[in-house]
Amino acid sequence: MEDTQGKTTVSPEVLMTIARLSALSVPGVSRLAPISGGVNRLFKRGAGDGVRIETEENAVYVDLHVVLQQDVNIREVSRNVQQNVARAMQEMVGMDVGCVNIHIEDIDYHDSEAR
């Protein structure tokens, strides 16, 4: 039996989806905030979903723009998002993670408390 070797490529949209779903699965994250402009406008999908991905060689660099739930420890939630996204990238696509930058854009407060 021949040993066939080939090449696997992963679309940037797939990386964005992995990062988005990994971030949203962390307790304390309410949603992702839209990013205006930047690298994502080059893609038809993902321009407003709060994720920016850059790849260099076999490493991925992630910027996440998140909105947190009220009354959470921002440092702890941010650290959990970083760890969850990095683990997902390494396990699902086998890429090294250069960095996962978290940008806290807002806090979601209940409407009844807003004044």
C-alpha positions as CSV (number, residue, x, y, z in Angstrom):
1,M,0.0,0.0,0.0
2,E,1.4,3.4,-1.0
3,D,1.9,6.1,1.6
4,T,0.2,9.1,0.1
5,Q,1.2,12.5,1.6
6,G,-0.5,15.7,0.7
7,K,-1.1,19.1,2.1
8,T,-3.9,20.4,4.3
9,T,-4.8,24.1,4.2
10,V,-7.1,25.8,6.6
11,S,-9.1,28.8,5.5
12,P,-8.9,32.0,7.6
13,E,-12.7,31.8,8.0
14,V,-12.3,28.4,9.7
15,L,-9.7,29.9,12.1
16,M,-12.1,32.8,12.8
17,T,-14.9,30.4,13.5
18,I,-12.8,28.4,15.9
19,A,-11.7,31.5,17.7
20,R,-15.2,33.0,17.9
21,L,-16.9,29.8,19.2
22,S,-14.1,29.2,21.7
23,A,-14.4,32.7,23.1
24,L,-18.2,32.6,23.3
25,S,-18.0,29.3,25.2
26,V,-16.2,30.9,28.1
27,P,-18.5,31.9,31.0
28,G,-18.7,35.6,31.4
29,V,-18.4,36.4,27.7
30,S,-21.7,37.9,26.5
31,R,-20.9,38.4,22.8
32,L,-18.3,39.6,20.4
33,A,-18.2,43.3,19.3
34,P,-17.9,44.2,15.6
35,I,-14.6,45.4,14.3
36,S,-14.6,48.1,11.7
37,G,-12.1,47.9,8.9
38,G,-8.9,46.0,9.3
39,V,-7.9,42.7,7.9
40,N,-11.4,41.2,8.1
41,R,-12.9,43.4,5.5
42,L,-10.9,41.4,2.9
43,F,-13.1,38.4,3.7
44,K,-16.7,38.3,2.7
45,R,-17.7,36.6,6.0
46,G,-16.5,37.6,9.4
47,A,-16.1,41.3,8.9
48,G,-18.3,42.2,11.9
49,D,-17.9,39.3,14.2
50,G,-15.2,40.6,16.6
51,V,-12.3,38.4,15.5
52,R,-9.2,39.3,13.6
53,I,-6.8,36.6,12.6
54,E,-3.3,36.8,11.2
55,T,-1.1,33.9,10.3
56,E,2.6,33.7,9.8
57,E,4.2,30.4,8.8
58,N,2.5,27.9,11.1
59,A,1.6,30.4,13.8
60,V,-1.7,32.2,14.4
61,Y,-2.2,35.6,16.0
62,V,-5.7,36.4,17.3
63,D,-7.4,39.6,18.3
64,L,-10.8,39.2,20.0
65,H,-13.1,42.2,20.7
66,V,-15.5,41.0,23.4
67,V,-18.4,42.3,25.4
68,L,-18.6,40.8,28.9
69,Q,-21.4,40.1,31.2
70,Q,-21.9,42.3,34.2
71,D,-20.2,41.5,37.6
72,V,-17.5,39.2,36.2
73,N,-13.7,39.3,37.0
74,I,-12.4,40.9,33.8
75,R,-8.9,39.6,34.3
76,E,-10.1,36.0,34.9
77,V,-12.5,35.9,32.0
78,S,-9.8,37.3,29.7
79,R,-7.3,34.7,30.8
80,N,-9.9,32.0,30.3
81,V,-10.7,33.2,26.8
82,Q,-7.0,33.3,25.9
83,Q,-6.4,29.7,27.2
84,N,-9.6,28.4,25.5
85,V,-8.8,29.9,22.1
86,A,-5.2,28.9,22.2
87,R,-6.1,25.3,23.2
88,A,-8.7,25.1,20.4
89,M,-6.3,26.3,17.7
90,Q,-3.6,23.9,18.8
91,E,-5.9,20.9,19.2
92,M,-8.2,21.4,16.2
93,V,-5.7,22.7,13.5
94,G,-2.3,22.0,15.0
95,M,-1.1,25.6,14.7
96,D,1.1,27.3,17.2
97,V,-0.4,30.3,18.8
98,G,1.7,33.5,18.7
99,C,-0.7,35.4,20.9
100,V,-4.4,35.9,21.8
101,N,-5.1,39.5,22.5
102,I,-8.4,40.4,24.3
103,H,-10.0,43.8,23.8
104,I,-12.8,44.5,26.2
105,E,-15.2,46.7,24.3
106,D,-18.2,46.9,26.7
107,I,-20.1,45.3,29.6
108,D,-23.7,44.1,29.1
109,Y,-25.9,45.4,31.9
110,H,-29.5,44.5,32.4
111,D,-31.9,47.1,30.8
112,S,-33.7,47.6,34.1
113,E,-30.5,48.9,35.7
114,A,-29.6,51.2,32.9
115,R,-30.4,54.8,33.6
